[in-house]
Amino acid sequence: MVAARPDAVNTCQYHQQTVKVDLRESWHIRDVEIPTRLVLAPMAGVSVQAFRRQGRRFGAGLVCSEMVSCAGIEHRNEKTLGYLRVAADEHPLAIQIFGSEPRTMADAARMVEAAGADLVDINFGCPVRKVTKTGAGATLLDDPELACRIVSSVAEAVAVPVSVKMRRGLRDGSRDCLDIGPRLVTAGASVLTLHPRSAQQMYTGTADHNLTAELVDLVDVPVIASGDITSRARAQAVLATTGAAAVMVGRGAQGNPWALREIVDGGDAEPSREEVVAELVLFIRETVRELGERRASGFLKKFYAWYLGRGRFPKPFKQELVVLDSTEEVERRLIAAAPGALELIELLEAELPTGDEVTLALPISAFGGG
Ligand SMILES: Cc1cc2nc3c(=O)[nH]c(=O)nc-3n(C[C@H](O)[C@H](O)[C@H](O)COP(=O)(O)O)c2cc1C
């Protein structure tokens, strides 16, 4: 077992308030060192490079790309290849691929490795029909033999560790993850992430981390616990009771990187208005650089609500931003609402490693696209 459980658990003296798991402790996936026990979740339509780099700054030890279609990689789709861009300051980074055909997945994994990912992550969890109808994502939990063939052909194709992210099973109450998990490890997975909801549940109900604890007992690789981790108390309780090596945070970090800092270090989770505006402006600038103004302005709209919600700014202000034509105009309004943010933005930008060597000298041209 890689992640030892704290003594308090082993002696059955466990009490949520008193167990302290050090989230700043580093751990390993084979020879890849992960500096904290907090992982930023892969989220389609969210996990752009700007999100991942911000996540690393706020304490995530490992960040993940959103799921990338192996068919898109195979056909050298320009937009898909854009997902393979890796910045120098986001390592360690996992790039996640999805598909249903072992050879195509292996080819995609080679490209992911060449792009600079530290881990290739395989998606066996996506419950969305567009993906499952192609035989990919969570559907593969119903076909363990094919799932294992995918993992072994990917593991044979690359030198970096392979991870698998999965749900508990397809249908409510399923415990299939406990059968398939150890088989995926035998096939070559070096780490498993479990989001213990069924695919049928989508995001309703709660994540049952009793299953995470059972999975930890069954495998000799690290397990990452995903689902409903939104605070330090919850993260520590899940780590302590399951023996997982790390917790993964998804929705809790949307427009709220401060939650990551609170989970890793404790302290106040609520930022000032100036801090919110400074981080959002930086995020806007980075996203425009990454996606271009046209794509970024649509992509960013949901982030305005996420950043400015939680009682931080009045509702009409968010609505005002969403209808503006350009991100420059959004930036002007934000700074007018919290002028003190300007100084913070300068400080943040001065601290960021920038320039070609970080964000622009991308290996993407090697693939002839993007
Ligand atoms: C908008 C959104 C997009 C997601 N996209 C992916 C994805 O591309 N790959 C994946 O493995 N999981 C994806 N997930 C699932 C998350 O990684 C995570 O397992 C799930 O949200 C539970 O964690 P949370 O309660 O911290 O959000 C997505 C979740 C959300 C909310």
The ligand as an SDF file (V2000), in Angstrom:
LIG
                    3D

 31 33  0  0  0  0  0  0  0  0999 V2000
  -17.9810   20.7000  -15.9190 C   0  0  0  0  0  0  0  0  0  0  0  0
  -17.3460   19.3750  -15.5940 C   0  0  0  0  0  0  0  0  0  0  0  0
  -16.5670   18.7450  -16.5510 C   0  0  0  0  0  0  0  0  0  0  0  0
  -15.9440   17.5270  -16.2590 C   0  0  0  0  0  0  0  0  0  0  0  0
  -15.1300   16.9650  -17.1940 N   0  0  0  0  0  0  0  0  0  0  0  0
  -14.4270   15.8450  -16.8840 C   0  0  0  0  0  0  0  0  0  0  0  0
  -13.4580   15.3290  -17.7950 C   0  0  0  0  0  0  0  0  0  0  0  0
  -13.2000   15.8750  -18.8790 O   0  0  0  0  0  0  0  0  0  0  0  0
  -12.8100   14.1820  -17.4260 N   0  0  0  0  0  0  0  0  0  0  0  0
  -13.0570   13.5490  -16.2240 C   0  0  0  0  0  0  0  0  0  0  0  0
  -12.4440   12.5210  -15.9370 O   0  0  0  0  0  0  0  0  0  0  0  0
  -13.9470   14.0510  -15.3500 N   0  0  0  0  0  0  0  0  0  0  0  0
  -14.6190   15.1740  -15.6340 C   0  0  0  0  0  0  0  0  0  0  0  0
  -15.4800   15.7110  -14.7180 N   0  0  0  0  0  0  0  0  0  0  0  0
  -15.6090   15.0770  -13.3960 C   0  0  0  0  0  0  0  0  0  0  0  0
  -14.6410   15.7060  -12.3810 C   0  0  0  0  0  0  0  0  0  0  0  0
  -13.3030   15.4890  -12.7510 O   0  0  0  0  0  0  0  0  0  0  0  0
  -14.8820   15.1670  -10.9430 C   0  0  0  0  0  0  0  0  0  0  0  0
  -14.5730   13.7900  -10.9140 O   0  0  0  0  0  0  0  0  0  0  0  0
  -16.3210   15.3720  -10.4860 C   0  0  0  0  0  0  0  0  0  0  0  0
  -16.7760   16.6790  -10.7980 O   0  0  0  0  0  0  0  0  0  0  0  0
  -16.4610   15.1430   -8.9780 C   0  0  0  0  0  0  0  0  0  0  0  0
  -15.6570   16.0100   -8.2630 O   0  0  0  0  0  0  0  0  0  0  0  0
  -16.1730   17.3890   -7.5790 P   0  0  0  0  0  0  0  0  0  0  0  0
  -17.3170   17.0310   -6.6550 O   0  0  0  0  0  0  0  0  0  0  0  0
  -14.9640   17.9020   -6.8510 O   0  0  0  0  0  0  0  0  0  0  0  0
  -16.6350   18.2820   -8.6770 O   0  0  0  0  0  0  0  0  0  0  0  0
  -16.1310   16.9120  -14.9970 C   0  0  0  0  0  0  0  0  0  0  0  0
  -16.9310   17.5470  -14.0480 C   0  0  0  0  0  0  0  0  0  0  0  0
  -17.5290   18.7620  -14.3260 C   0  0  0  0  0  0  0  0  0  0  0  0
  -18.3600   19.4160  -13.2620 C   0  0  0  0  0  0  0  0  0  0  0  0
  1  2  1  0
  2  3  1  0
  2 30  2  0
  3  4  2  0
  4  5  1  0
  4 28  1  0
  5  6  2  0
  6  7  1  0
  6 13  1  0
  7  8  2  0
  7  9  1  0
  9 10  1  0
 10 11  2  0
 10 12  1  0
 12 13  2  0
 13 14  1  0
 14 15  1  0
 14 28  1  0
 15 16  1  0
 16 17  1  0
 16 18  1  0
 18 19  1  0
 18 20  1  0
 20 21  1  0
 20 22  1  0
 22 23  1  0
 23 24  1  0
 24 25  2  0
 24 26  1  0
 24 27  1  0
 28 29  2  0
 29 30  1  0
 30 31  1  0
M  END
$$$$
